[in-house]
Amino acid sequence: MKDTDVRIVSAGIDFEDYDYRAPMKFGGNIVRKVTVLNAHVTVENRAGKKAEGFGSMTLGNVWSWPSKTLGYDGTLAAMKLHAEKICSQLHNLREYGHPVELMSGIENALVKSGEEASRELNIAEMMPVLCALVTISPFDAALHDAYGKMLGKNVYGCYSKEYMNADIGNYLDGRFTGEYLDRYTLCNPKETMPLYHLVGAVDPLTQADLTNPVNDGLPETLPEWIERDGLTHLKIKLNGDDLEWDVDRVINIERVASQTNSKLKASRWLYSLDFNEKCKNVEYLLDFLGKIKEKSPEALERIQYIEQPTSRDLRAGPENKMHKAAKIKPVVIDEALVDFESLLLSVELGYSGVALKACKGQTNALLMAAAAQKLGLFLCVQDLTCPGASFLHSAGIAARIPGVAAIEGNARQYLPPRAYRKWSEKYPEVFKVAGGSIKTGGLTKTGLGH
């Protein structure tokens, strides 16, 4: 028990809906719209003082619940109902504690309320844990934000023994006994972070590919984006079930990027590859890498890491071991990563990196970041097409975790500017990409930093 402990008094929500300015394809799906969940959480300390925190996240139902039987509206309705249930569960809780302690204690119950939402809507499928975490994440963020504001501190300065009631061995395992999150986070954010620009599977590379121009003043081809933002990191979405197309896509992007960067006199840029679990087996990935090496050794050299290539159900495909692929390039766990147990299983199967995401929760991100550093894994922070506050939250995580390679931020590509304008006007340096990077050193305000 500490004087700094808080309890949750109440929680409230509101939603924002946006149509994409341009369609995005991943995992065999075309996404054209998004709903943003905003959460407000009020906490109270032992002296009765109150503070309110704010969290925001896109309800990425297509990614977190790729149902074969439910449509977009069905999974979204379940997530919205789940958010309402979370508000009820968080109302007037009696337990006091640190945000990591409080969220770790209640997370299982919050996940189960997602299953309850499915039953109430007569949905045959139960909401997956990953999907439930996405709905929970803005409440988790708001809790950390409120805690920092209560103390008048940036919350990243509140992860030491001085504030936490238990070490992180209590949430992970004995290897972390006596250690606290301040050991694995930075007191001050990195001044800048490279930004990964997404090249979606249906995105036009050149003017010749631009069959349906948006004509809204923003770039629409890869050369235009590279020239405007000085891009140094490109994330490439691949199909995972068409080897020839996937290889050609990377080779064509390498060609376009090389031609554009030659004009700009830029000599170094990197790729990440995302198959969104569509590879049937690890042999597909190995064949792909072999063909890239054969056709363009330069493109292979530029690959910084590969996101989870095969199914998120690791236990259903234990034969898909990543050891050989990970010797070539880091292979990071993404969709399958929901807790420490899944992280350990992924390492056993040969994964060599971890993708942190704000959409899985601030508590989850911090604990998984600590575990990844202890295990010597490659680290990156990824996006869920996060606009506004959710992007600032994600940028804060990337800037505070040692070893994170880069940050993603593709809302600027696919969402209309009005989706993030009020935040970009407050933090223009975070939303403006220059020389391929954004400035994150100013994310130091109380709470989550923004």
C-alpha positions in Angstrom: 0.0 0.0 0.0 1.3 3.4 -1.0 -0.1 6.9 -0.7 0.1 7.2 -4.4 -2.3 4.3 -5.0 -5.6 5.1 -6.8 -8.8 3.3 -7.4 -11.1 3.7 -10.4 -14.2 5.7 -9.7 -15.9 5.8 -13.1 -15.4 5.4 -16.8 -17.2 6.9 -19.9 -16.9 6.4 -23.6 -17.7 8.1 -27.0 -17.2 7.0 -30.5 -15.9 8.6 -33.7 -16.5 7.2 -37.2 -14.4 7.9 -40.3 -14.4 6.7 -43.9 -10.9 6.0 -45.3 -9.7 8.5 -47.9 -8.1 5.5 -49.7 -8.7 1.7 -49.2 -6.2 -0.4 -47.4 -5.7 -4.1 -48.0 -4.2 -6.5 -45.6 -4.8 -10.2 -44.8 -7.0 -10.6 -47.8 -9.4 -7.9 -46.6 -10.1 -4.4 -47.9 -10.8 -1.8 -45.2 -12.6 1.4 -46.0 -13.8 2.8 -42.7 -13.0 2.8 -39.0 -14.6 3.5 -35.6 -12.5 5.2 -32.9 -13.3 4.4 -29.2 -12.5 7.2 -26.7 -12.4 6.3 -23.0 -12.5 8.6 -20.0 -11.4 7.1 -16.7 -11.7 9.0 -13.3 -9.5 7.8 -10.4 -9.4 8.7 -6.8 -6.5 8.5 -4.3 -6.8 7.5 -0.6 -7.2 11.1 0.4 -10.3 11.5 -1.9 -8.5 13.6 -4.6 -9.8 12.8 -8.2 -8.2 13.0 -11.6 -9.4 12.1 -15.1 -7.5 10.4 -17.8 -8.1 9.9 -21.5 -7.3 7.1 -23.9 -8.2 6.4 -27.5 -7.9 3.6 -29.9 -9.3 2.5 -33.3 -11.6 -0.5 -33.1 -9.6 -2.6 -35.5 -12.2 -5.4 -35.8 -11.0 -6.6 -39.2 -7.5 -7.2 -37.8 -8.4 -8.4 -34.3 -11.4 -10.5 -35.2 -11.0 -11.9 -38.7 -14.2 -13.9 -38.6 -15.1 -16.1 -41.5 -18.8 -16.0 -40.6 -19.4 -12.5 -39.1 -19.4 -9.4 -41.1 -17.8 -6.1 -40.3 -20.9 -4.7 -38.6 -21.3 -7.9 -36.5 -17.8 -7.8 -34.9 -18.0 -4.0 -34.5 -21.3 -4.2 -32.7 -19.8 -6.7 -30.2 -16.8 -4.5 -29.6 -19.1 -1.5 -28.9 -21.2 -3.5 -26.5 -18.0 -4.7 -24.9 -16.9 -1.1 -24.3 -20.2 -0.4 -22.5 -19.7 -3.5 -20.3 -16.2 -2.3 -19.4 -17.6 1.0 -18.2 -20.0 -0.8 -15.9 -17.2 -3.1 -14.6 -14.9 -0.2 -13.9 -17.5 1.8 -12.0 -16.6 2.5 -8.4 -14.1 -0.3 -8.0 -12.9 -0.7 -4.4 -9.3 -1.8 -4.9 -6.5 0.7 -4.7 -3.2 0.3 -6.5 -0.8 1.2 -9.2 -2.2 1.2 -12.8 -0.2 -1.9 -13.8 -1.4 -3.7 -10.6 -5.0 -2.7 -11.2 -5.2 -3.6 -14.8 -3.4 -6.9 -14.4 -5.9 -7.8 -11.6 -9.0 -7.0 -13.7 -7.9 -7.8 -17.2 -9.2 -11.4 -17.3 -12.6 -10.3 -16.1 -12.6 -7.6 -18.8 -11.7 -10.1 -21.5 -14.5 -12.4 -20.3 -17.0 -9.5 -20.7 -16.2 -9.6 -24.4 -17.4 -13.1 -24.5 -20.5 -12.0 -22.7 -21.1 -9.4 -25.3 -21.0 -12.1 -28.0 -23.6 -14.1 -26.1 -25.9 -11.2 -25.6 -25.8 -10.5 -29.3 -26.5 -14.2 -30.1 -23.1 -14.4 -32.0 -22.0 -18.0 -32.4 -18.3 -17.0 -32.1 -16.8 -15.8 -28.9 -14.8 -12.6 -29.1 -11.1 -13.5 -29.4 -8.7 -12.4 -26.6 -6.9 -10.1 -29.1 -10.1 -8.3 -30.0 -11.0 -7.9 -26.3 -7.6 -6.4 -25.6 -8.2 -3.8 -28.4 -11.4 -2.7 -26.7 -9.8 -2.6 -23.3 -6.8 -0.7 -24.4 -8.2 2.9 -24.3 -9.4 2.3 -20.8 -6.0 1.0 -19.8 -4.4 4.1 -21.4 -6.8 6.4 -19.6 -6.0 4.8 -16.3 -2.2 5.4 -16.7 -3.0 8.9 -17.9 -5.1 9.7 -14.9 -2.6 8.2 -12.5 0.2 10.5 -13.9 -2.1 13.5 -13.8 -3.1 12.7 -10.2 0.6 12.9 -9.2 1.4 15.8 -11.6 4.0 13.6 -13.3 4.6 12.0 -16.7 3.5 8.5 -16.0 6.8 7.1 -17.4 8.4 8.5 -14.3 6.0 6.4 -12.2 7.1 2.9 -13.0 9.7 2.5 -10.3 9.7 0.8 -6.8 8.7 4.2 -5.4 5.3 3.9 -7.0 4.7 0.2 -7.9 3.5 -2.1 -5.1 5.0 -5.2 -6.7 8.0 -6.0 -8.9 7.3 -7.2 -12.5 8.3 -10.7 -11.5 4.8 -10.7 -10.0 3.4 -10.3 -13.6 6.0 -12.3 -15.6 8.2 -14.8 -13.8 11.1 -15.2 -11.4 13.6 -13.8 -13.8 12.2 -10.4 -13.1 12.1 -10.6 -9.3 13.3 -7.3 -7.8 13.0 -5.5 -11.1 10.6 -2.7 -11.9 9.5 -1.2 -15.2 11.8 1.8 -14.9 14.6 -0.6 -15.7 13.2 -1.2 -19.1 11.9 2.3 -20.0 13.5 5.7 -20.6 13.2 8.6 -18.2 13.2 10.9 -21.2 11.7 10.2 -24.6 13.9 9.8 -27.7 14.1 13.1 -29.5 13.2 11.6 -32.9 11.9 8.3 -34.2 12.0 6.9 -37.8 8.5 6.4 -39.2 7.5 3.3 -41.2 5.3 4.3 -44.2 2.8 1.6 -45.3 2.7 0.3 -48.8 -0.6 -1.5 -48.9 -1.3 -4.4 -51.2 -3.6 -2.2 -53.4 -1.7 1.0 -53.1 -0.5 2.5 -56.4 3.2 2.6 -56.7 3.4 5.0 -59.7 1.1 7.2 -61.7 0.5 4.3 -64.1 -1.1 2.4 -61.2 -3.3 5.3 -60.2 -6.7 4.3 -61.6 -8.9 6.0 -58.9 -7.2 9.2 -57.8 -8.5 10.8 -54.6 -7.5 14.3 -55.6 -7.5 15.7 -52.1 -4.1 17.3 -52.1 -2.2 14.5 -50.3 0.3 12.3 -52.1 -1.1 9.2 -53.9 1.9 7.4 -55.2 5.0 6.0 -53.5 7.4 8.6 -55.2 5.2 11.4 -54.1 5.2 10.2 -50.4 9.0 9.6 -50.5 9.7 13.0 -51.9 7.3 14.8 -49.5 8.4 13.1 -46.3 12.0 12.0 -47.1 10.9 8.4 -46.2 13.6 6.0 -45.0 11.4 3.1 -43.8 8.7 1.3 -45.9 6.4 -1.4 -44.6 5.3 -3.7 -47.4 2.0 -5.6 -47.1 2.1 -8.9 -48.9 -0.5 -11.5 -49.8 1.3 -14.6 -48.4 -0.6 -17.0 -50.8 0.9 -15.9 -54.1 4.7 -16.3 -54.2 5.2 -14.8 -57.6 3.1 -11.7 -56.8 4.8 -11.2 -53.4 8.3 -11.4 -54.9 7.4 -9.1 -57.8 5.8 -6.6 -55.4 9.0 -6.2 -53.3 11.1 -6.0 -56.5 8.9 -3.3 -58.0 8.9 -1.3 -54.7 12.7 -1.6 -54.6 12.8 -0.3 -58.2 10.5 2.6 -57.5 12.2 3.5 -54.2 15.7 3.3 -55.8 14.7 5.5 -58.7 13.1 8.1 -56.4 15.9 8.1 -53.8 18.5 8.4 -56.5 16.9 11.7 -57.5 16.9 12.7 -53.8 20.5 11.5 -53.4 19.4 9.2 -50.5 21.5 6.1 -50.2 19.9 4.2 -47.2 16.4 3.0 -46.6 14.8 0.0 -45.0 11.8 -2.4 -45.4 9.6 -4.4 -43.1 7.5 -7.2 -44.5 4.0 -8.0 -43.3 2.2 -11.2 -44.6 -0.6 -10.8 -42.0 -0.4 -14.5 -41.2 -1.3 -15.6 -44.7 1.7 -17.8 -45.4 0.6 -21.5 -45.2 3.9 -22.5 -43.7 7.4 -21.3 -43.0 8.7 -22.9 -46.2 6.7 -20.3 -48.1 8.7 -17.6 -46.3 12.0 -19.3 -46.9 11.2 -19.7 -50.6 10.3 -16.0 -50.8 13.5 -14.9 -49.1 15.5 -17.1 -51.5 13.9 -15.6 -54.5 14.4 -12.0 -53.3 18.0 -12.8 -52.7 18.3 -14.2 -56.2 16.5 -11.3 -58.0 17.7 -8.4 -55.8 20.3 -8.9 -53.1 19.9 -5.1 -52.4 16.3 -5.5 -51.5 17.0 -8.5 -49.2 19.7 -6.4 -47.5 17.2 -3.6 -46.8 14.7 -5.9 -45.0 14.9 -4.9 -41.4 12.3 -7.4 -40.0 9.4 -9.7 -40.9 6.1 -9.6 -39.1 4.3 -12.8 -38.1 4.1 -14.7 -41.4 1.9 -17.7 -40.4 -1.2 -18.2 -38.3 -1.7 -16.5 -35.0 -2.8 -19.8 -33.5 0.7 -21.0 -32.6 -0.4 -24.1 -30.9 -2.3 -25.3 -33.9 0.8 -25.1 -36.1 3.8 -26.0 -34.0 5.6 -27.3 -37.1 6.0 -23.7 -38.3 9.2 -23.0 -36.5 10.9 -19.8 -37.5 14.5 -20.6 -36.5 15.8 -20.8 -40.1 14.0 -17.7 -41.2 15.1 -15.8 -38.1 18.8 -16.5 -39.0 18.2 -14.5 -42.2 16.1 -11.7 -40.7 14.3 -11.0 -37.4 10.8 -12.5 -37.4 8.5 -10.7 -34.9 5.5 -12.0 -33.2 2.4 -9.8 -33.6 -1.2 -11.2 -33.8 -0.3 -14.2 -31.6 1.2 -12.0 -28.8 -1.5 -11.4 -26.1 0.4 -12.3 -22.9 3.7 -13.5 -21.5 2.8 -17.1 -22.1 2.3 -16.5 -25.8 5.6 -14.6 -25.9 7.5 -17.5 -24.4 5.8 -20.0 -26.8 6.8 -17.8 -29.8 10.5 -17.8 -28.7 10.3 -21.6 -28.4 9.1 -21.7 -32.0 11.9 -19.5 -33.2 10.5 -16.0 -33.3 13.2 -13.5 -32.6 11.3 -10.3 -32.2 8.3 -8.6 -30.6 5.9 -6.1 -32.1 4.5 -3.8 -29.4 1.1 -2.2 -29.9 -0.8 0.4 -28.0 -4.0 -1.4 -29.1 -3.1 -4.2 -26.7 -2.9 -1.8 -23.8 -0.3 0.3 -22.1 0.2 -2.3 -19.3 0.6 -5.1 -21.8 3.1 -3.1 -24.0 5.3 -2.2 -21.0 5.4 -5.8 -19.7 6.1 -7.3 -23.1 8.8 -4.7 -23.7 10.5 -5.7 -20.5 10.3 -9.4 -21.3 11.6 -8.8 -24.8 14.6 -6.8 -23.6 15.4 -9.5 -21.0 15.2 -12.2 -23.7 17.3 -10.2 -26.1 14.6 -9.9 -28.8 14.3 -7.4 -31.6 11.7 -4.7 -30.8 9.4 -2.6 -32.9 6.2 -0.6 -32.3 3.4 -1.1 -34.8 0.3 0.8 -35.7 -3.5 0.0 -36.0 -4.1 3.0 -38.3 -4.2 5.2 -35.2 -5.2 8.8 -35.6 -4.9 11.6 -33.1 -4.5 10.7 -29.5 -3.9 7.0 -30.2 -1.0 7.8 -32.5 0.5 10.0 -29.8 0.1 7.2 -27.3 1.8 4.8 -29.7 4.6 7.3 -30.4 5.1 7.7 -26.7 5.6 4.0 -26.3 8.2 3.8 -29.1 10.0 6.8 -27.7 10.3 5.4 -24.2 11.3 1.8 -24.9 15.0 1.3 -25.5 15.9 -0.6 -28.7 12.7 0.1 -30.6 13.7 0.3 -34.2 11.0 2.6 -35.6 7.4 3.5 -35.3 4.5 3.1 -37.7 1.9 5.8 -38.4 -0.3 5.2 -41.4 -3.4 7.1 -40.4 -1.9 10.1 -42.2 -2.1 8.0 -45.4 -5.5 6.4 -45.1 -7.7 8.6 -43.0 -8.9 12.1 -43.8 -7.0 14.9 -42.0 -10.0 15.8 -39.9 -9.6 12.5 -38.0 -6.5 13.8 -36.3 -6.5 17.6 -36.9 -7.1 18.7 -33.4 -4.1 16.7 -32.2 -1.9 17.5 -35.1 -2.4 21.2 -34.4 -1.3 20.7 -30.8 1.7 18.5 -31.7 2.6 19.4 -35.3 6.2 18.1 -34.8 4.9 14.5 -34.1 2.5 14.5 -37.1 4.9 16.1 -39.6 7.4 13.6 -41.1 10.7 15.2 -42.1 13.7 13.3 -43.3 11.7 10.1 -42.7 11.3 10.8 -38.9 9.0 12.5 -36.4 10.0 14.5 -33.3 8.9 12.7 -30.1 11.0 14.6 -27.5 8.1 16.8 -26.6 5.9 14.0 -25.3 6.7 14.9 -21.7 3.5 16.4 -20.3 1.7 14.9 -17.3 -0.1 11.6 -17.7 0.8 9.7 -20.9 2.7 12.8 -22.2 0.2 14.5 -24.4 
